[in-house]
Amino acid sequence: MRENLPDLVISGINGDPNLGIDWLFSGTIGAARIAAFVGLPSIAISGLDDNMPGAVEAAAQWVVRLAQSPIVRQLQSFQYLTVSIPRIMPSEIKGIKVAKRGLVLRTPVLRKASEDSIDNRTEIWRLQGFEEIESPILTDSDIAL
């Protein structure tokens, strides 16, 4: 590929949405971000419900049209788009809405691993997940739409 770089990198389509702060942890978005970092315009596509009849075919056709659209053609080096496909029937999708990145604050949920410790001064804790902290959701953000 050193001789013939691609015009566009498309990462995905993955099954879960990447909304709000989730983009920090997404491999799909990470791949698009790295492509952009090396100078290739890119798109990360997320949110496909592949259990829905016709969803995969409809999404693939839509991504081809998106790749040929002015919004993608105008991407510069070091730019990328993140796209979340709504989890509805493909025939119900009416268009594209550009949204701000929403922010849902989360705090780690920790649990003490055991009563044992490495020594008398150290406790071992395990990350159990994250708990959302109440935060305002902008009405024009990706989370709200």
Secondary structure by P-SEA (a helix, b strand, c coil): ccccccccccccccccccccccccccaaaaaaaaaaaacccbbbbccccccccaaaaaaaaaaaaaaaccccccccccbbbbbbccccccccccbbbbbcbbbbbbbbbbcccccccccccbbbbbbcbbbbcbbbbbccccccc
